[in-house]
Amino acid sequence: MTRKDALDDPQIAATAWARFRRIMGWMAIGGLGCVAAALLFLYWWTGALPIHMAIATILGVWLTFMLGTGLMALAFLSSGTGHDEQVMDRLKDEVPLDD
């Protein structure tokens, strides 16, 4: 990294991380909606759920949803702040391009 840009600047980083936390907060609420939908579907399909199945469903659906959301939000954070442009490709001159 040669320039002090993107997430190296404290003001840009604070704004970007605040936006990230806001997105993750809204997505946590969206994840609860997905959990509710999954539990309703399972109740409709199988009837009353054992408590262990309900807990496993809640954790599995919500954590999977949040993992996917977090990874995608980090990709957008990195791209949106210009952090991706700071990466130096040290091999670009050594790898021949087949044109």
TABEL-V200563 format. One record per pair of residues at least 4 apart in sequence whose C-alpha atoms are under 6 Angstrom apart, sorted by the first residue. I is the first residue (numbers start at 1). J is the second residue. D is the distance in Angstrom with one decimal. If there is no record, write none. Layout:
BEGIN
i->{I	I}
j->{J	J}
d->{D	D}
END
This chain:
BEGIN
i->{1	4	5	6	6	6	7	10	13	24	27	31	31	35	35	42	43	43	53	56	57	58	59	60	63	66	69	76	78	78	79}
j->{86	8	9	81	82	83	13	14	17	28	31	62	65	58	61	46	47	48	57	60	61	62	63	64	67	70	73	80	83	84	84}
d->{5.5	5.6	5.7	5.0	5.2	5.1	4.6	6.0	6.0	6.0	5.9	5.4	6.0	5.7	5.9	5.8	4.5	5.7	6.0	5.8	5.8	5.9	5.7	5.9	6.0	5.8	5.9	5.6	5.1	5.9	5.5}
END
